[in-house]
Every structure is written in C-alpha cells, then in structure tokens.
Amino acid sequence: DTAVSQTPKYLVTQMGNDKSIKCEQNLGHDTMYWYKQDSKKFLKIMFSYNNKELIINETVPNRFSPKSPDKAHLNLHINSLELGDSAVYFCASSQGGRGGNQPQHFGDGTRLSIL
Amino acid sequence: KNEVEQSPQNLTAQEGEFITINCSYSVGISALHWLQQHPGGGIVSLFMLSSGKKKHGRLIATINIQEKHSSLHITASHPRDSAVYICAVRFSNTDKLIFGTGTRLQVFP
C-alpha cells in the first residue's frame, strides 16, 4: 500500500491552463506539505496544512491554491499556468504539530511540464 | 539568515569506500533531516536528529550542535547507494524545513 500517493505522476499542459494535483496519505498523519523542486533539483516548501488548517504559506503566486478537504488529503490547484511553473511537485506528510520536527514521508512527485 | 550548505556537491566513489557528506547551517535548529533522492526521483527520509548520532544499517548520521554541523556517513558503499543526498533543517525560529542543495553521489563497481 502506497503511504503518500500523488496523481498524476506526469502532467503536460499548455500555458494559461488550470490544473490540479491530488495527494492522499494513509498513514494517519495530521500534517501535509507541498514542495516544489526546480530544474536545479532545489526543494522548497510551498504550503503546509495541519488538521486541515493552513500553517505555512510561502511566498508563492496566488495562482497556487491548496485545498485540504480532510487531514488525509491535500490538493494543489494552479490557475493560469506559466512556463516557470514547470517543476516536480512533491507532497509529503508527517505526524504531529507543525512541520520539521517529525520524519516526513514523501510522495513520488508530479512532474509538471508547461508547453 | 537561515541557511543550509552541503558539501561536496558531487562525489564519486569506488564500491566499498567510506563516504562522508557534510551539512552546515547558520543558526540554531530544532531538527535536522537527511533525505535520499533516487535517480528515479523518489525521496526517502533517512534520518531525523536533533543531537548525537543515529545508525541504520550502513548509514550513520551525526550532528554537532555547537559547531552547527552534521555528517552523513555510508560504510562499505555500494552502487545502489548512488543517489542525491539532501540535508534539510528546521530552524528554531520557523516551522518549515530549509533544504540544502544536495550532494550527488555515484558509486562505481
């Protein structure tokens, strides 16, 4: 059973489109994250939710909107996609409070390519 | 400023060699993570530590809080250890993880 699963694995789309990436974890964790890994392989936090509450909201364009319907799911919706949004997006989860003080479990990533 | 630096950026080794990857950070932390990213892209958490030393199989992670430095060691390296190793730090003044730029390790048979 996959612990943290993201869909889709690959997403190729045109500039200006709106797309969503879904993430689900079956570990019973109460904190979930979205990270972006750029072309230089540098990872950076975008958002974090704890029990459906947004606790980290980094300086990302407001075209990016996370949504957590329950603590097992954290989806990422992106409006008006731009070339610079091309990256690999990783979802992760951890147990307990605010992020960083517990091991994180990562999904396999979603490779987003903007044409 | 919250900064994380890793060295070396790239590392090649022969199978069986002892490997050391270093991570330095700028200010006080509450936790430090070592992650492994496989060539296929998946990320695995190897260790999380806030003091001392942890061991798992051939992997050992140490941290020196006073020196603001951590090391990841791999004993008897194997080609399957080839991956990018990433240090990530939770600084005491923030809730988020700040990542190093990674160390690309290649182990040749």
Interface residues (C-beta under 8 A of the other chain):
Chain A: K40 K41 F42 L43 K44 I45 S48 I55 I56 E58 V88 F90 A92 R98 G99 G100 N101 Q102 P103 Q104 H105 F106 D108 G109 R111
Chain B: S30 A31 H33 L35 Q37 G41 G42 I43 V44 S45 M48 V84 I86 A88 R90 T94 D95 K96 L97 F99 T101 G102
